[in-house]
Amino acid sequence: MKLKSWIAVVLGAASVAVGGHAAAIPVALELSLVIDISGSINATEYDRQTDGYAAAFADSTVINGILSYASSGGVAVNVVQFATDAAQVVSWTRLTTAAEIASFSTLLGSLSRSGSLGTLTDVQDGMNVGIASFANNGYEGTRLVMDVSGDGWQNTDNACSSTPASDCADVQAARNAAAAANIRVNGLAIEGDMGTLGVTTWYSRNVATAGGFVLTAAGFDQFEQAAIRKIGAEITGGDPTVPEPATLALLGLGLAGLGFSRRKQ
């Protein structure tokens, strides 16, 4: 039995024992947005993150994807922020209509930065709070996804860097706990401060679960485009790092044409 189901059974039995238990609402997807707000992210960069997530939920592909699940309960979303500590800052919200999606997009765009979480980067804590938020959240999703975004690796609470020798067992334990609970973890790595693709490499090794993916934003100025692609893929269940068949076909034609050109020469 998966972790979430086991927790729900145990806590549900306790609730029945004291006088009743409300059944969880079926939804197509439970999506937890776990967002880095550590001290390396200045006010402008923080705004670009919230604006990026707001733009994602205002994107037509995302909207249409959510609306396509209306008959199966829609999509439930929450928000966790992390720095030295982590906390859920937007409780689980179900989206089934265009008006609800628009309202959630507006909420994300105006979301305040928690001032009580410190300035360091504890990705593990953000993931653990995200995982815990799925249990008894009132929803039962066909798919469970945790979306972790950040501009650096863990530098507190058993810090570990991107070097292969660095011991990241604690972060990996959080990732493995997510996998055990049937939660797919994807990453959005924001580069710029840690060297070429350093954050992407670290997220790929330590954050994303098997079957998950890591997208890269070259900087905060490209975060919005990456967030739109990422949320769109998470809504549909796709992988934006894998080329579409049409793209592969075009690439194949291009390579074939290049080979033909060289043979003619």
MARBA-301232 format. One line per 8 residues: number of its first residue (from 0); for each residue y, x, z of N, C-alpha, C, CB. Coordinates in steps of 0.001 Angstrom, whole numbers. Atoms other than C-alpha are relative to their C-alpha. Glycine has a CB too. Layout:
BEGIN
NUM	Y:X:Z:Y:X:Z:Y:X:Z:Y:X:Z | ...
***
This chain:
BEGIN
0	-1200:846:0:0:0:0:1251:882:0:5:-957:1233 | -1233:-767:85:3470:1315:-920:794:-115:1300:846:-476:-1189 | -749:-59:-1250:5858:2281:1895:844:-1236:219:876:1220:23 | -869:1162:-198:8315:-549:1278:-821:-1228:366:831:-277:-1264 | 839:1150:-288:5551:-3139:1263:-551:75:1413:-1138:-96:-1006 | 544:-168:-1342:4072:-1692:4439:1057:-303:1049:-540:1419:188 | -1080:272:-943:7418:-1766:6244:301:-1492:33:1264:796:-373 | -305:1426:61:8071:-5308:5032:-1058:-827:725:115:-454:-1452
8	1071:724:-668:4657:-6470:6301:146:110:1513:-1368:531:-446 | -117:-222:-1443:5155:-4911:9734:1197:-747:579:123:1498:301 | -1194:644:-522:8723:-6118:10223:-51:-1503:-217:1245:582:-650 | 128:1423:268:7954:-9466:8625:-884:-682:1031:-557:-224:-1391 | 876:565:-1011:5099:-10058:11054:728:-161:1325:-1232:871:179 | -774:80:-1233:7444:-9311:13950:978:-1162:-50:748:1307:248 | -961:1086:134:10005:-11785:12594:-679:-1349:141:719:85:-1337 | 727:1260:-97:7414:-14535:12230:-352:-284:1455:-1275:34:-870
16	413:168:-1382:6314:-13900:15784:1113:-552:880:-479:1310:552 | -1113:473:-818:9796:-14661:17105:681:-1215:-622:1014:1116:201 | -551:1277:437:10386:-17762:15035:422:-95:-1441:1135:-319:814 | -295:224:1414:10394:-17421:11252:466:1240:-719:1032:-1057:-140 | -371:-1164:808:10984:-14969:8426:389:-475:-1393:-1170:1036:-74 | -465:405:1323:13044:-15555:5302:-670:851:-1067:1535:115:-103 | 655:-723:1086:11199:-14621:2131:1021:795:-797:-758:-969:-920 | -880:-829:811:12698:-11797:77:223:-663:-1358:-589:1420:-175
24	-356:565:1296:14459:-12852:-3128:-512:921:-1106:1538:-204:-115 | 474:-849:1103:12680:-11592:-6253:1158:378:-935:-1114:-725:-799 | -972:-484:979:14858:-9469:-8559:-723:935:-962:1206:727:698 | 612:-901:978:14126:-7420:-11652:157:1457:401:609:-222:-1375 | -303:-1390:-328:15686:-4255:-10232:790:73:1296:782:673:-1140 | -816:-392:-1146:16915:-2852:-6914:528:1399:-310:-826:-35:1364 | -640:-1254:397:19398:-37:-7616:932:466:1109:777:-168:-1334 | -846:-579:-1036:20897:2183:-4903:810:1151:-587:-850:485:1200
32	-899:-1044:486:23936:4261:-5921:344:911:1169:1294:-610:-639 | -198:-970:-1084:24042:7398:-3725:997:1048:-497:-1369:673:442 | -1141:-703:596:27398:9142:-4248:521:1102:921:1127:-989:-318 | -534:-1170:-707:28604:12600:-3159:1508:-153:211:-306:1304:-787 | -1448:12:-283:31999:12547:-1405:383:1221:846:408:-1318:735 | -225:-1199:-804:31864:16068:109:1353:640:-309:-1119:1011:-237 | -1321:-605:95:34893:18319:507:301:705:-1301:169:948:1086 | -238:-650:1300:34405:20017:-2867:552:-977:-1030:-1293:622:-526
40	-491:1040:907:35414:16718:-4475:1387:-427:473:-983:-1229:-52 | -1362:361:-400:39181:16255:-4388:283:-1465:-318:1030:906:-703 | -330:1423:147:41001:12922:-4501:-87:-463:-1449:1396:-273:539 | 54:368:1419:41347:12927:-8295:-1440:-102:-479:767:1021:-853 | 1407:5:411:37675:13778:-8759:-746:-1184:615:-682:1320:403 | 623:1172:-612:36643:11085:-6298:342:-1259:-803:461:-156:1473 | -416:1169:784:38670:8532:-8258:-722:-50:-1338:1516:17:-225 | 716:-12:1280:36986:9649:-11466:-1446:-473:180:24:1415:-617
48	1348:514:-268:33608:8953:-9871:9:-1522:121:-570:628:1286 | -7:1454:-188:34512:5440:-8719:413:-712:-1282:945:-391:1146 | -384:594:1278:36257:4720:-12013:-1169:24:-982:1208:740:-595 | 1147:-110:888:33147:5931:-13831:-1048:-1051:283:-610:1362:113 | 973:1033:-343:30845:3620:-11940:547:-1391:-317:-381:93:1485 | -600:1293:363:33295:733:-12389:-107:-235:-1498:1477:-60:440 | 95:117:1456:33357:1430:-16139:-1430:-297:-432:498:1286:-675 | 1399:244:353:29554:1465:-16221:-344:-1483:145:-934:852:882
56	315:1412:-205:29369:-2049:-14782:914:-924:-800:97:-338:1470 | -813:780:937:32058:-3160:-17232:-451:218:-1437:1478:366:142 | 505:-314:1338:30112:-1763:-20195:-869:-1143:-525:-805:1320:19 | 703:1160:571:28704:-4398:-22558:-1518:158:48:441:-221:-1441 | 1450:-205:-40:25242:-2808:-22683:-545:-263:1396:-356:1427:-446 | 416:213:-1383:24998:-2793:-18884:76:-1488:349:878:829:967 | -174:1427:-298:26362:-6345:-18597:-1111:-822:-641:1376:-494:-491 | 1031:772:709:23982:-7700:-21234:-1389:276:575:20:332:-1503
64	1279:-337:-607:21089:-5841:-19632:-228:-765:1290:-79:1485:261 | 121:743:-1257:21767:-7399:-16239:-190:-1492:-272:1246:226:884 | 105:1428:315:22255:-10852:-17761:-1375:-362:-554:1078:-397:-1001 | 1330:281:565:18915:-10539:-19539:-1043:-200:1093:-436:1138:-927 | 922:154:-1126:17279:-10460:-16094:317:-1233:854:36:1245:868 | -417:1147:-815:18938:-13664:-14863:-1183:-895:366:1058:-819:-744 | 1135:889:-257:15721:-15655:-15189:-1022:617:949:-676:-365:-1304 | 922:-667:-926:13841:-13043:-13124:712:478:1260:-677:1182:-689
72	-680:-273:-1263:16408:-12893:-10320:1185:922:-65:-945:554:931 | -1138:-886:131:18971:-10467:-11685:-265:1379:567:1189:-600:672 | 49:-1379:-492:19738:-7032:-10239:704:58:1345:656:992:-1015 | -639:-213:-1301:20503:-6045:-6622:449:1456:91:-973:-361:1176 | -590:-1343:-28:22791:-3025:-6058:675:236:1348:1021:183:-1160 | -798:-392:-1157:24169:-1163:-3047:614:1370:-246:-859:11:1287 | -645:-1303:131:26274:1990:-2500:-114:760:1313:1483:-156:-411 | 52:-932:-1129:25657:4937:-155:895:1176:-334:-1469:473:298
80	-787:-1212:167:28169:7769:292:-562:1075:934:1516:-267:290 | 489:-1072:-856:27169:11183:1612:901:1221:-84:-1426:375:-381 | -650:-1307:-115:28806:14418:2766:-821:752:1053:1565:-118:405 | 795:-570:-1088:27776:16072:6068:-988:-1043:523:917:503:1146 | 835:1142:-377:26384:12643:7012:11:-999:-1156:509:-668:1333 | 74:1010:1060:25634:9522:4986:17:-1386:615:-1268:191:-864 | -49:1383:-468:26183:5787:5289:47:-943:-1189:1218:-228:919 | -146:1060:993:25791:2604:3276:1409:-575:134:-1095:-1117:184
88	-1383:477:-43:29324:1539:2339:177:-1312:-750:931:1047:-578 | 22:1317:648:28514:-1453:101:-1412:-538:179:409:78:-1542 | 1318:566:-268:25661:-3685:1230:-606:-565:-1293:93:-1103:1086 | 715:459:1181:23054:-4992:-1181:612:-1294:-540:-1483:-208:323 | -693:1100:668:24650:-7361:-3685:-792:-396:-1241:1463:399:-377 | 773:448:1173:22816:-9498:-6246:939:-390:-1126:-919:-1193:363 | -791:270:1200:24228:-9678:-9776:-845:-801:-978:500:1322:-655 | 727:846:951:23115:-12536:-12024:906:-584:-1077:-696:-1122:736
96	-942:598:949:26281:-13692:-13830:1064:1015:-400:659:-1258:604 | -1071:-884:457:29114:-12080:-15780:1099:107:1058:588:-509:-1331 | -1042:-12:-1031:31541:-13066:-13006:-392:896:1168:275:-1422:502 | 468:-846:-1105:29413:-11374:-10332:27:1476:-390:-1425:-407:423 | -30:-1387:478:29108:-8217:-12434:1436:509:-36:-646:113:-1404 | -1408:-393:69:32876:-8133:-13034:563:246:1393:824:-1076:-720 | -464:-158:-1372:33537:-8564:-9322:-523:1297:606:-435:-1193:851 | 585:-1239:-527:31172:-5708:-8482:661:1219:-639:-1526:30:-247
104	-700:-1085:682:32818:-3486:-11094:1361:252:639:165:-322:-1491 | -1309:-124:-648:36216:-4177:-9521:-137:627:1384:681:-1375:107 | 250:-559:-1327:34806:-3405:-6072:-233:1501:-76:-1201:-686:653 | 268:-1429:153:33504:-34:-7267:1273:776:-325:-1041:228:-1092 | -1224:-684:401:36843:848:-8857:993:174:1126:648:-739:-1108 | -931:-67:-1130:38694:241:-5587:-664:489:1285:617:-1359:238 | 774:-384:-1174:36038:1632:-3248:637:1182:724:-1431:340:-399 | -613:-1061:-801:37554:3705:-447:-1013:1092:317:582:-574:1301
112	822:-1139:-410:36232:7120:466:-161:-29:1518:634:1352:-467 | 232:26:-1441:34593:7080:3885:578:1261:634:-1513:-126:314 | -629:-1139:-658:36571:9307:6231:-779:530:1182:1362:-371:446 | 739:-374:-1209:33849:9688:8846:-1285:762:-290:-325:-1228:794 | 1268:-616:385:31116:11538:6946:57:1512:-109:-452:-560:-1297 | -101:-1454:48:32423:15129:7105:336:521:-1379:-1278:617:465 | -410:-646:1252:33009:17613:4293:-1105:818:-661:1177:889:258 | 1078:-788:580:29701:19436:3718:-853:-867:-922:-868:626:1105
120	823:718:987:26930:18406:1293:-1435:-96:492:48:706:-1381 | 1362:235:-476:23753:16902:2745:-661:-1038:-903:-4:-472:1493 | 635:889:975:21944:15456:-255:-1196:-703:622:-437:785:-1249 | 1170:550:-664:18826:14943:1836:365:-1231:833:-654:1063:882 | -415:1124:-834:20710:12677:4262:382:-1200:-863:1178:404:899 | -351:1085:911:22152:10643:1389:-1229:-691:-544:841:523:-1142 | 1232:574:534:18677:10163:-65:-748:-788:1068:-897:1099:-566 | 722:697:-1065:17152:9220:3289:652:-1333:355:-79:880:1239
128	-696:1262:-264:19839:6589:3945:-253:-974:-1151:1529:237:192 | 295:849:1152:19308:5280:420:-1396:-585:64:163:784:-1279 | 1381:472:-100:15538:5067:905:-117:-1089:1065:-952:1172:325 | 100:955:-1107:15896:3286:4254:646:-1332:-346:646:575:1252 | -722:1240:317:18291:745:2722:-852:-985:-799:1265:322:-779 | 858:904:775:15529:-654:488:-842:-897:906:-915:805:-925 | 891:750:-886:13433:-1794:3455:733:-1189:606:-554:910:1112 | -582:1221:-584:14159:-5382:4517:1438:-244:-439:-53:76:1510
136	-1354:271:516:17241:-5622:2290:151:-1430:-515:339:980:-1118 | -45:1398:428:16371:-9226:1451:-430:-219:-1437:1374:-530:179 | 397:109:1405:15174:-8448:-2085:-1351:671:-218:1068:633:-922 | 1266:-611:395:11858:-7619:-3708:56:243:-1496:-1228:-900:385 | -220:-336:1400:12392:-5782:-6980:-1268:382:-735:979:1113:-100 | 1086:-471:861:9985:-5301:-9838:82:1506:-158:50:-687:-1379 | -236:-1446:52:11547:-1837:-10126:977:385:1111:553:431:-1401 | -889:-556:-1014:13202:299:-7422:530:1336:-520:-740:176:1377
144	-609:-1215:530:15667:3009:-8510:1091:477:948:575:-242:-1417 | -1086:-610:-755:17880:5401:-6557:734:982:-907:-534:713:1280 | -859:-733:920:20783:6959:-8469:865:949:826:880:-973:-863 | -702:-987:-823:22029:10211:-6839:937:824:-881:-1010:924:741 | -952:-807:766:25208:11864:-8142:702:986:924:1035:-901:-719 | -691:-989:-812:26900:15042:-6938:384:1238:-781:-850:389:1161 | -500:-1206:684:28655:18300:-7791:-508:1281:641:1520:8:-5 | 504:-1221:-635:26635:20714:-5649:-1326:-237:688:1008:533:1001
152	1260:105:-699:23458:21477:-3801:218:-14:1508:-920:1145:-394 | -68:163:-1450:22675:21118:-114:514:1278:665:-1382:-376:563 | -540:-1175:-693:24777:23447:2077:63:-189:1514:1387:318:-527 | 103:226:-1438:23991:22058:5539:-1352:-627:296:1158:-904:517 | 1262:654:-380:20980:20790:7516:-1143:555:-843:99:-1543:-173 | 979:-738:798:18546:23378:6092:486:136:-1447:-1378:-707:42 | -617:-200:1315:20744:24461:3184:-965:689:-944:1289:820:124 | 793:-687:1012:19110:25521:-57:774:10:-1310:-1388:-678:-182
160	-762:-172:1236:20577:26812:-3301:-889:-238:-1209:621:1403:-65 | 752:221:1239:19434:26773:-6925:-937:1145:-345:950:-220:-1139 | 895:-1105:313:17586:30098:-6781:-1444:-410:268:369:1253:822 | 1406:404:-178:13805:29768:-7159:-539:324:1387:-866:676:-1041 | 506:-406:-1307:13298:31564:-3815:534:-866:1134:351:1439:259 | -605:814:-1040:15431:29076:-1900:-960:-1101:461:1312:-611:-502 | 921:978:-569:13445:26820:450:672:-1363:80:-478:448:1394 | -585:1338:59:14332:23226:-423:-1007:-1057:427:508:-299:-1409
168	1092:897:-377:11331:21649:1295:519:-1301:600:-929:690:989 | -494:1222:-641:13460:19176:3281:543:-995:-1021:1086:340:1016 | -499:881:1053:15234:17804:211:-1172:-557:-798:984:752:-930 | 1183:443:741:11925:17658:-1626:-803:-1026:797:-887:1200:-353 | 690:988:-829:10451:15758:1340:648:-1375:-154:10:432:1480 | -693:1269:235:13121:13078:852:-382:-560:-1359:1528:183:91 | 429:432:1338:12271:12953:-2848:-1422:-552:41:86:1172:-1002 | 1390:437:-67:8565:12655:-2034:-139:-1316:770:-859:1082:653
176	18:1271:-742:9252:9889:492:426:-1150:-905:926:73:1238 | -416:1020:970:11083:7977:-2248:-1149:-341:-936:1222:481:-810 | 1119:238:913:8144:8417:-4602:-1103:-794:686:-556:1327:-525 | 1034:720:-738:5746:7204:-1891:357:-1470:179:-223:646:1359 | -462:1389:-129:7875:4057:-1554:193:-658:-1360:1308:-52:786 | -97:528:1364:7691:3540:-5337:1447:-95:-474:-658:-1371:-79 | -1406:-68:420:11398:4400:-5708:152:1147:-991:957:195:1232 | -276:-1034:1000:12289:6264:-8884:1382:573:285:-85:-573:-1463
184	-1281:-654:-269:15040:8813:-8235:489:719:-1249:-125:993:1177 | -669:-673:1106:17414:9863:-11026:1222:735:535:402:-1012:-1110 | -1165:-759:-427:20241:12381:-10785:1082:55:-1058:-405:1388:373 | -1131:-264:885:23694:12779:-12264:694:1238:565:993:-1250:-99 | -508:-1285:-469:24684:16439:-11893:1361:282:-631:-996:1135:-329 | -1358:-286:476:28401:17223:-12147:218:1504:84:1085:-777:836 | -142:-1449:46:28859:20816:-13264:1475:409:108:-613:554:-1298 | -1362:-533:-35:31897:23068:-12927:217:1035:1074:968:-1105:194
192	-239:-906:-1122:31748:24804:-9557:-1159:935:289:304:-790:1223 | 1202:-729:-412:28212:26184:-9378:-624:831:-1117:-1019:-968:521 | 553:-761:1098:27770:28077:-12641:-631:-901:-1041:-1011:987:510 | 511:768:1130:26254:26988:-15930:-1296:-718:347:-217:909:-1196 | 1152:871:-234:23857:24075:-15362:-696:257:1331:-990:164:-1113 | 610:-279:-1308:23270:25202:-11761:-338:-1263:756:923:853:837 | 241:1242:-720:23579:21710:-10289:-1105:-799:-689:1293:-834:95 | 1037:697:762:21450:20224:-13065:-1379:557:333:269:115:-1509
200	1270:-640:-335:18691:22742:-12365:-448:-389:1404:120:1527:-114 | 336:317:-1390:18839:22055:-8619:-448:-1449:145:1199:269:911 | 389:1407:-55:18713:18275:-9064:-1363:-211:-657:1061:-877:-683 | 1281:151:699:15815:18604:-11517:-1152:481:870:15:772:-1328 | 1062:-566:-831:13805:20752:-9090:-240:-786:1289:333:1428:342 | 91:483:-1374:14546:18897:-5879:295:-1480:215:914:774:825 | -468:1361:-234:16020:15408:-6342:-774:-1030:-818:1474:-97:-319 | 646:987:884:14490:13603:-9340:-1495:-81:275:242:357:-1481
208	1433:193:-151:11039:12110:-8869:-690:177:-1359:-303:-1399:595 | 760:-32:1250:8271:12432:-11443:268:-1301:-743:-1537:197:263 | -380:1178:773:9268:10062:-14226:1478:-293:57:-755:-1191:481 | -1453:135:-52:12920:10268:-13180:663:982:-952:512:218:1428 | -728:-896:906:15631:12104:-15104:1270:492:682:342:-716:-1337 | -1291:-516:-458:18769:14162:-14530:924:99:-1201:-153:1390:706 | -1040:-124:1013:21855:13680:-16671:1051:987:481:640:-1374:-314 | -1029:-969:-342:24617:16279:-16787:1365:-462:-480:-333:1360:-594
216	-1409:139:386:28377:15747:-16763:603:1394:112:779:-1060:914 | -523:-1362:2:30060:19016:-17750:1154:171:987:457:378:-1398 | -1090:-10:-970:32932:18101:-15413:324:-1435:371:1259:729:-563 | -341:1359:-427:34515:15141:-13673:688:-790:-1111:897:47:1232 | -639:700:1104:36441:14356:-16847:-1033:-649:-927:881:963:-789 | 1066:585:811:33081:13531:-18472:-930:-895:824:-808:1104:-667 | 874:780:-881:31659:11627:-15516:-169:-1427:-497:553:-13:1419 | 71:1402:405:32490:8185:-16886:-1030:-214:-1098:1363:-484:-469
224	958:148:1102:30543:8655:-20117:-1428:159:497:288:1024:-1107 | 1344:-228:-533:27563:10046:-18193:-454:-1176:862:-38:1301:818 | 353:1128:-874:27669:7189:-15656:-383:-1219:-829:1173:-347:942 | 317:1141:862:27677:4580:-18422:-1396:160:-602:1056:-144:-1123 | 1326:-258:567:24656:6191:-20078:-1084:-142:1067:-53:1406:-627 | 990:-13:-1062:22858:6589:-16766:-302:-1406:510:473:874:1140 | 211:1353:-489:23396:3065:-15437:-654:-857:-1082:1332:-624:454 | 612:743:1101:22555:1650:-18866:-1491:259:-83:661:363:-1318
232	1419:-338:62:19243:3512:-18879:-747:-547:1209:-184:1514:-89 | 663:495:-1206:18476:2492:-15305:-179:-1518:-44:799:395:1244 | 132:1450:146:19112:-1166:-16090:-1163:-336:-935:1315:-616:-534 | 1034:312:993:16813:-1082:-19122:-1339:664:294:467:416:-1366 | 1232:-717:-299:14246:1300:-17639:-271:1143:-952:-1151:-942:-23 | 171:-1086:955:14810:3943:-20296:292:1367:590:880:-227:-1182 | -301:-1380:-385:15419:7696:-20170:1010:543:-994:-1298:891:39 | -1032:-434:945:18727:8846:-21717:-136:1452:-424:1352:-208:599
240	191:-1395:395:17500:12441:-21898:-1014:137:-1125:-443:827:1192 | 986:-14:1077:14812:11489:-24458:626:-636:-1234:-1306:-751:414 | -603:577:1201:16089:10979:-28037:-710:-1269:-438:-14:1008:-1131 | 589:1218:560:15569:7537:-29546:-824:347:-1235:1101:-1034:-354 | 813:-271:1192:12907:7341:-32297:829:162:-1267:-997:-1110:-199 | -834:-112:1201:15637:6816:-34901:679:1361:-49:1055:-1124:-39 | -632:-1315:-52:17379:9975:-33711:-986:1082:-384:564:273:1391 | 1026:-977:342:14132:11922:-33916:-302:-28:-1491:-1274:-262:800
248	275:110:1432:13535:10586:-37423:1098:674:-814:-135:-1474:-411 | -1111:-638:702:16994:11663:-38538:-54:1512:140:1332:-524:526 | 122:-1433:-203:16456:15076:-36970:-1087:572:-881:-285:314:1460 | 1093:-456:853:13147:15382:-38788:407:73:-1455:-1191:-910:148 | -478:-9:1378:14771:14462:-42098:947:1158:-241:689:-1316:-334 | -950:-1102:145:17509:16985:-41481:-705:1334:-93:973:15:1160 | 751:-1251:41:15028:19773:-40750:-777:125:-1301:-952:92:1192 | 738:-33:1268:12959:18787:-43792:926:352:-1150:-681:-1348:-269
256	-961:-297:1042:16047:18862:-45950:422:1452:13:1202:-879:142 | -368:-1407:-117:16985:22276:-44602:-1093:882:-571:271:370:1462 | 1109:-775:531:13507:23573:-45446:-57:-74:-1512:-1305:-479:590 | 24:180:1452:13681:22128:-48961:1102:825:-643:155:-1489:-372 | -1138:-769:533:17085:23737:-49493:-328:1469:-47:1259:-225:845 | 333:-1423:-52:15778:27126:-48433:-1045:354:-1051:-507:381:1394 | 1013:-277:1023:12751:26821:-50741:637:76:-1384:-1097:-1082:20 | -663:-7:1308:15052:26056:-53702:731:1325:-211:990:-1187:-120
264	-699:-1276:152:17016:29224:-52971:-989:1122:-267:830:315:1251
***
